[in-house]
Every structure is written in structure tokens, then in C-alpha cells.
Amino acid sequence: MRIAILGDIHANLDALLTVVEVLQRENVDAWVQVGDIVGYGPEPSACIDVVRELGCVTCLGNHDAAVLGRLDTSYFNTVARAAVHWTAPQLRPADREFLNELQLVVQRDEFTAVHGTLHMPEKFGYVLSVVEALESFEHQQTPLCFVGHSHVPAMYLRREESPRDIHVVPHSEAEISYRGFDRLLMNVGSVGQPRDEDPRAAYGIVDTDLQIASIRRVHYDIESVQHKIREAGLPEVLANRLALGV
């Protein structure tokens, strides 16, 4: 099986369509999206439509929860909070229904999807180091787990015989074999708002037959999205950061 993984989209339709176009040439069997379809960007409804049309296995992100009023935004920074307040009234009833049905953790036979960590997923914590990866591994019941939230790509691998000896692949782009490992925790970065100083949209592919996991990048029309952000009246920093990948 070939699995396509979409990281945080954040209402960036231009980036999402570019990534989907590339992945549709990859003979993908299943699509996964790890939450935060909305927030920050100017086209939340259109991005929800794409995710629905692809039939993505999708989990709930913190921005998805926030626009529904299910998460207190007092801990959000000023820009994130402003984007939530802008996004909420833009959503159609069908958008709200779709987001409301998303679960914090979604598990299938081969993989699990969660926005933050499997350790207290309702807290939307970040997997930024081996420490957080170890906490998630303790709750991971499937060979693969796909996470988002940090917008920074990384892969963590564990062997059953040495569960605290974690192998880390902290690269913007990478292709690895996970053969011989019993667990892979994979953050493919962000489709719509990368924060690893690489402005290209990030996405992932896993081939479960060959046991190969890949994080890939693709250029998209950043200026188009920046124009839409400014036209929408969203904070200027949201346009500027896209070109910097921060």
C-alpha cells in the first residue's frame, strides 16, 4: 500500500493543490491528513472540500477545534488568535459539520493519525525531540504513526528490542527504509505553512510493501497566497512568513 500524508494545510489552497497534483501521479492507495486544515490561510472552505474529495483519513487539529469554539484560544499567540476569529465566520455549515466529526486520534490496521502526540492528544503537545517521541511510542499500537502540529519534518524509529534507543531523521527531505524497526513516528512537516526555513510545501509518502518512508518538498505559487491573505485582511505576518518558511 502507498500512503500519501498531508501535514498541516492551514487554508493554503495553492500549496494543497500543488501537492495533490504531484501525489496523484504516485499511484497512491490511501490519503492521510493530520489536522489543521484551517487557520492562518485565506481559503478554509476550499481546502476542506479537497480533503473531503480525496477521502482523507483525517484527525482533529488545534486550529480546527478552535474555529469550532471547542478549544480556548487564550494560549494562542495574537496572530493565530486573529486568524481563528477571521476563519470561524467564513465556514459553511457543512464545513463545521465535517470538522466536528473529526476525532483526536484515528487508528487503522497499518497506521495511526494524530495532530500532536499520542500522549494526551487533547493537549495538542508537540513532538520536537526524542523525549516526546518516546511518550508517543508508549501509546502507538500500529507500525506507523503520522503527526503534525510542529510544521517541522522529522522521523523517529524504534526497535522492539531496544525501545529507548530512538533513531532520528531530522531532515527537510529524506527517504529511508524502516525495515527492521517495529515503530515509525513520522511528521511530514506542513503543506501550507512550513517552519523549517524551507518555504516549499512538504508532504510524505510511505510504501508499506517496500517499507520505505519519504518526506518530499515541492515549490508552489507563494505570491498568489500572499496576495489572497492581504486581500482577506489577515495579519501581514502570515503573508510574509510563507516566503521565509518560518
Sine and cosine of phi, psi and omega as CSV:
sin_phi,cos_phi,sin_psi,cos_psi,sin_omega,cos_omega
0.00,0.00,0.67,-0.74,0.07,-1.00
-0.94,-0.33,0.86,-0.51,-0.08,-1.00
-0.94,-0.35,0.79,-0.61,0.12,-0.99
-1.00,-0.08,0.73,-0.68,-0.02,-1.00
-0.87,-0.49,0.83,-0.56,0.04,-1.00
-0.96,-0.28,0.85,-0.52,0.09,-1.00
-0.98,0.21,-0.24,-0.97,-0.04,-1.00
-0.79,0.61,0.82,-0.57,-0.04,-1.00
-1.00,-0.03,-0.68,0.73,0.04,-1.00
0.79,0.61,0.75,0.66,0.17,-0.99
0.84,0.54,0.47,0.88,0.04,-1.00
-0.98,-0.19,1.00,0.02,-0.09,-1.00
-0.92,0.40,-0.63,0.78,-0.02,-1.00
-0.86,0.51,-0.72,0.69,0.02,-1.00
-0.91,0.41,-0.68,0.74,-0.04,-1.00
-0.89,0.46,-0.73,0.69,-0.02,-1.00
-0.91,0.42,-0.57,0.82,0.04,-1.00
-0.91,0.42,-0.71,0.70,0.01,-1.00
-0.90,0.44,-0.70,0.71,-0.01,-1.00
-0.88,0.47,-0.65,0.76,0.02,-1.00
-0.86,0.50,-0.68,0.74,0.03,-1.00
-0.91,0.42,-0.71,0.70,-0.07,-1.00
-0.93,0.36,-0.47,0.88,0.01,-1.00
-0.94,0.35,-0.18,0.98,0.10,-1.00
-1.00,-0.08,0.08,1.00,-0.13,-0.99
-0.97,-0.26,0.16,0.99,-0.01,-1.00
0.80,0.60,0.78,0.62,-0.03,-1.00
-0.97,0.24,0.66,-0.75,0.02,-1.00
-0.99,-0.13,-0.46,0.89,-0.04,-1.00
-0.54,-0.84,0.51,-0.86,0.00,-1.00
-0.88,-0.48,0.67,-0.74,0.05,-1.00
-0.79,-0.61,0.65,-0.76,0.09,-1.00
-0.75,-0.66,0.77,-0.63,-0.22,-0.97
-0.99,-0.15,0.46,0.89,0.11,-0.99
0.99,-0.10,0.17,-0.98,-0.13,-0.99
0.86,0.51,0.84,0.55,0.16,-0.99
-0.92,0.39,-0.58,0.81,-0.08,-1.00
-0.92,-0.39,0.00,-1.00,-0.01,-1.00
0.99,-0.11,0.65,-0.76,0.04,-1.00
0.97,0.26,-0.76,0.65,-0.15,-0.99
-1.00,-0.02,0.11,-0.99,-0.18,-0.98
-1.00,-0.08,-0.08,1.00,-0.10,-1.00
-0.75,-0.67,0.91,0.42,-0.06,-1.00
-0.90,0.43,-0.72,0.70,-0.06,-1.00
-0.91,0.42,-0.67,0.75,0.00,-1.00
-0.90,0.45,-0.60,0.80,0.02,-1.00
-0.93,0.36,-0.63,0.77,0.08,-1.00
-0.87,0.50,-0.66,0.75,0.02,-1.00
-0.85,0.52,-0.69,0.72,-0.02,-1.00
-0.90,0.43,-0.71,0.71,0.00,-1.00
-0.88,0.48,-0.66,0.75,0.01,-1.00
-0.91,0.40,-0.70,0.72,-0.04,-1.00
-0.90,0.43,-0.54,0.84,0.03,-1.00
-0.97,0.25,-0.27,0.96,-0.06,-1.00
0.94,0.34,0.58,0.81,-0.04,-1.00
-0.89,0.46,0.65,-0.76,0.29,-0.96
-0.97,0.25,0.90,-0.43,-0.20,-0.98
-0.77,-0.63,0.62,-0.79,0.09,-1.00
-0.91,-0.41,0.16,-0.99,-0.07,-1.00
-1.00,0.08,0.77,-0.63,0.10,-1.00
-0.99,-0.14,0.22,-0.97,-0.03,-1.00
-0.92,0.38,-0.57,0.82,0.06,-1.00
-0.95,0.32,-0.59,0.81,0.09,-1.00
-0.86,0.50,-0.70,0.72,0.01,-1.00
-0.92,0.40,-0.62,0.79,-0.07,-1.00
-0.92,0.40,-0.65,0.76,-0.02,-1.00
-0.94,0.35,-0.31,0.95,0.07,-1.00
-1.00,0.04,-0.10,0.99,-0.05,-1.00
0.98,0.18,0.27,0.96,-0.03,-1.00
-1.00,-0.09,-0.03,1.00,-0.02,-1.00
-0.65,-0.76,0.77,-0.64,0.03,-1.00
-0.91,0.41,0.79,-0.61,-0.04,-1.00
-1.00,-0.07,0.17,0.98,-0.03,-1.00
-0.90,0.43,-0.42,0.91,0.03,-1.00
-1.00,-0.01,-0.09,1.00,0.09,-1.00
-0.95,0.32,0.50,-0.87,0.13,-0.99
-0.96,0.29,0.16,-0.99,-0.12,-0.99
-0.86,0.51,-0.66,0.75,-0.03,-1.00
-0.93,0.38,-0.71,0.70,0.01,-1.00
-0.88,0.47,-0.65,0.76,-0.01,-1.00
-0.91,0.42,-0.67,0.75,0.03,-1.00
-0.88,0.47,-0.62,0.78,0.01,-1.00
-0.92,0.39,-0.62,0.79,0.06,-1.00
-0.89,0.46,-0.71,0.70,-0.02,-1.00
-0.92,0.39,-0.50,0.86,0.08,-1.00
-0.96,0.29,-0.66,0.75,-0.11,-0.99
-0.94,0.34,-0.69,0.73,-0.14,-0.99
-0.77,0.64,-0.76,0.65,-0.02,-1.00
-0.97,0.25,-0.18,0.98,0.04,-1.00
-0.98,0.21,-0.35,0.94,-0.14,-0.99
-0.97,0.26,0.64,-0.77,0.10,-1.00
-0.99,0.14,0.34,-0.94,0.06,-1.00
-0.80,0.60,-0.62,0.78,0.00,-1.00
-0.92,0.39,-0.55,0.84,0.05,-1.00
-0.91,0.42,-0.72,0.70,0.00,-1.00
-0.89,0.46,-0.65,0.76,0.01,-1.00
-0.89,0.47,-0.70,0.72,0.01,-1.00
-0.88,0.47,-0.75,0.66,-0.02,-1.00
-0.91,0.42,-0.60,0.80,-0.01,-1.00
-0.90,0.43,-0.43,0.90,-0.03,-1.00
-0.99,0.10,-0.17,0.99,-0.03,-1.00
-0.95,0.30,0.61,-0.79,0.01,-1.00
-0.98,-0.19,0.41,-0.91,0.04,-1.00
-0.90,0.44,-0.64,0.77,-0.01,-1.00
-0.77,-0.64,0.75,-0.66,0.05,-1.00
-0.85,-0.53,0.81,-0.58,-0.06,-1.00
-0.86,-0.51,0.73,-0.68,0.12,-0.99
-0.86,-0.50,0.02,-1.00,-0.05,-1.00
-0.86,0.51,-0.67,0.74,-0.14,-0.99
-0.99,-0.10,-0.46,0.89,-0.14,-0.99
-0.55,-0.84,0.29,-0.96,0.10,-1.00
-0.82,-0.58,0.58,-0.81,0.07,-1.00
-0.84,-0.55,0.74,-0.67,0.06,-1.00
-0.52,-0.86,0.54,-0.84,-0.07,-1.00
-0.95,0.30,-0.77,0.64,-0.05,-1.00
-0.97,-0.23,-1.00,-0.06,0.00,-1.00
-0.79,-0.61,0.39,-0.92,0.11,-0.99
-0.97,0.24,-0.32,0.95,0.10,-1.00
-0.99,0.11,0.96,-0.29,-0.06,-1.00
0.82,0.57,0.90,0.44,-0.05,-1.00
-0.87,0.50,-0.44,0.90,0.00,-1.00
-0.93,0.37,-0.26,0.97,0.02,-1.00
-1.00,0.04,-0.18,0.98,0.00,-1.00
0.79,0.62,0.78,0.63,0.08,-1.00
-0.97,0.23,0.24,-0.97,-0.03,-1.00
-0.98,-0.19,0.59,-0.81,0.23,-0.97
-0.99,-0.12,0.98,-0.18,-0.06,-1.00
-0.88,-0.47,-0.16,0.99,-0.06,-1.00
-0.41,-0.91,0.03,-1.00,0.04,-1.00
-0.87,0.49,-0.52,0.85,-0.02,-1.00
-0.86,0.51,-0.78,0.63,0.00,-1.00
-0.94,0.34,-0.56,0.83,0.04,-1.00
-0.89,0.46,-0.68,0.74,0.03,-1.00
-0.87,0.49,-0.65,0.76,0.02,-1.00
-0.89,0.45,-0.66,0.75,0.02,-1.00
-0.94,0.34,-0.63,0.77,0.01,-1.00
-0.85,0.53,-0.52,0.85,0.01,-1.00
-0.90,0.44,-0.37,0.93,-0.03,-1.00
-0.94,-0.35,-0.04,1.00,-0.07,-1.00
-0.99,0.12,0.89,-0.46,-0.06,-1.00
-0.97,-0.23,-0.08,1.00,-0.02,-1.00
-0.90,-0.44,0.35,-0.94,-0.01,-1.00
-0.86,0.51,-0.55,0.84,-0.08,-1.00
-0.87,-0.49,0.58,-0.81,0.15,-0.99
-0.66,-0.75,0.77,-0.64,0.01,-1.00
-0.94,-0.35,0.78,-0.63,-0.03,-1.00
-0.78,-0.62,0.20,-0.98,0.05,-1.00
-0.69,-0.72,-0.69,-0.73,0.21,-0.98
0.99,0.15,-0.72,0.69,-0.06,-1.00
-0.99,0.16,-0.37,0.93,-0.06,-1.00
0.92,0.38,0.25,0.97,-0.03,-1.00
-0.85,-0.53,0.87,-0.50,-0.05,-1.00
-0.92,0.39,0.59,-0.80,0.10,-0.99
-0.15,-0.99,0.47,-0.88,0.10,-1.00
-0.78,-0.62,0.67,-0.74,0.02,-1.00
-0.85,-0.53,0.74,-0.67,-0.05,-1.00
-0.81,-0.59,0.59,-0.80,-0.05,-1.00
-0.70,-0.71,0.63,-0.78,0.13,-0.99
-0.97,-0.24,0.60,-0.80,-0.06,-1.00
-0.88,0.48,-0.59,0.81,-0.07,-1.00
-0.97,0.24,-0.28,0.96,0.04,-1.00
-0.63,-0.77,0.95,0.32,-0.18,-0.98
-0.91,0.41,-0.25,0.97,0.01,-1.00
-0.97,-0.24,0.05,1.00,0.06,-1.00
-0.99,-0.16,1.00,0.01,-0.14,-0.99
-1.00,-0.07,0.75,-0.67,0.09,-1.00
-1.00,-0.08,0.78,-0.63,-0.08,-1.00
-0.91,-0.42,0.70,-0.71,0.11,-0.99
-0.87,-0.49,1.00,-0.04,-0.13,-0.99
-0.99,-0.10,0.78,0.62,-0.14,-0.99
-0.92,-0.39,0.49,-0.87,0.04,-1.00
-0.90,0.44,-0.59,0.81,0.09,-1.00
-0.70,-0.71,0.66,-0.75,-0.02,-1.00
-0.28,-0.96,0.48,-0.88,0.17,-0.99
-0.71,-0.71,0.84,-0.54,-0.08,-1.00
-0.73,-0.68,0.37,-0.93,0.22,-0.97
-1.00,-0.08,0.75,-0.66,0.08,-1.00
-0.96,-0.26,0.29,0.96,0.08,-1.00
-0.89,0.46,0.72,-0.69,-0.03,-1.00
1.00,-0.08,-0.16,0.99,0.08,-1.00
-0.96,-0.27,0.60,-0.80,-0.02,-1.00
-1.00,-0.02,-0.30,0.95,-0.01,-1.00
-0.65,-0.76,0.67,-0.74,0.13,-0.99
-0.78,-0.62,0.83,-0.55,0.10,-1.00
-0.94,-0.34,0.86,-0.51,-0.21,-0.98
-0.78,-0.62,0.83,-0.56,0.16,-0.99
-0.93,-0.38,0.91,-0.41,-0.07,-1.00
-1.00,0.05,0.12,0.99,-0.03,-1.00
0.99,0.12,-0.45,-0.89,-0.11,-0.99
-0.85,-0.53,0.71,-0.71,0.15,-0.99
-0.92,0.40,-0.77,0.64,-0.24,-0.97
-0.97,-0.23,-0.17,0.99,0.02,-1.00
-0.42,-0.91,0.94,0.35,0.02,-1.00
-0.86,0.51,0.56,-0.83,0.00,-1.00
-0.75,-0.66,0.48,0.88,0.01,-1.00
-0.92,-0.40,0.44,0.90,0.01,-1.00
0.91,0.42,0.36,0.93,0.12,-0.99
-0.80,-0.60,0.96,-0.30,-0.11,-0.99
-0.96,0.29,-0.14,0.99,0.00,-1.00
-0.92,0.38,0.57,-0.82,0.05,-1.00
-0.90,0.44,0.63,-0.78,-0.02,-1.00
-0.94,-0.35,0.52,-0.85,0.06,-1.00
-0.37,-0.93,0.15,-0.99,-0.04,-1.00
-0.71,-0.71,0.38,-0.92,0.13,-0.99
-0.68,-0.73,0.72,-0.70,0.12,-0.99
-0.82,-0.57,0.77,-0.63,0.10,-1.00
-0.97,-0.25,0.96,-0.29,-0.09,-1.00
-0.97,0.26,-0.36,0.93,0.05,-1.00
-0.97,0.26,-0.72,0.69,0.01,-1.00
-1.00,0.10,-0.24,0.97,-0.06,-1.00
0.84,0.54,0.78,0.62,0.04,-1.00
-0.85,-0.52,0.74,-0.67,0.03,-1.00
-0.88,-0.48,0.72,-0.70,-0.05,-1.00
-0.76,-0.65,0.68,-0.73,0.21,-0.98
-0.94,-0.34,0.80,-0.60,-0.09,-1.00
-0.78,-0.63,0.29,-0.96,0.00,-1.00
-0.76,-0.65,0.44,-0.90,0.03,-1.00
-0.52,-0.86,0.64,-0.77,0.08,-1.00
-0.95,0.30,0.56,-0.83,0.12,-0.99
-0.63,-0.78,0.08,-1.00,-0.09,-1.00
-0.99,0.14,1.00,0.04,-0.04,-1.00
-0.92,0.40,-0.64,0.77,-0.03,-1.00
-0.88,0.48,-0.57,0.82,0.04,-1.00
-0.88,0.48,-0.71,0.71,0.00,-1.00
-0.93,0.37,-0.65,0.76,0.03,-1.00
-0.85,0.53,-0.68,0.74,0.02,-1.00
-0.88,0.48,-0.70,0.72,-0.01,-1.00
-0.90,0.43,-0.62,0.79,0.02,-1.00
-0.89,0.46,-0.72,0.70,-0.01,-1.00
-0.92,0.39,-0.65,0.76,0.02,-1.00
-0.89,0.46,-0.55,0.83,-0.01,-1.00
-0.97,0.24,-0.26,0.97,-0.04,-1.00
0.99,0.12,0.29,0.96,0.08,-1.00
-0.96,0.28,0.33,-0.94,-0.03,-1.00
-0.82,0.57,0.68,-0.74,-0.04,-1.00
-0.84,0.55,-0.56,0.83,-0.04,-1.00
-0.87,0.50,-0.47,0.88,-0.01,-1.00
-0.94,0.35,-0.49,0.87,0.09,-1.00
-0.97,0.22,-0.71,0.70,-0.08,-1.00
-0.90,0.44,-0.64,0.77,-0.12,-0.99
-0.93,0.38,-0.42,0.91,-0.03,-1.00
-0.88,0.47,-0.60,0.80,-0.02,-1.00
-0.96,0.27,-0.31,0.95,-0.04,-1.00
-0.99,-0.17,-0.33,0.94,-0.06,-1.00
0.93,0.37,0.67,0.74,-0.02,-1.00
-0.76,-0.65,0.00,0.00,0.00,0.00
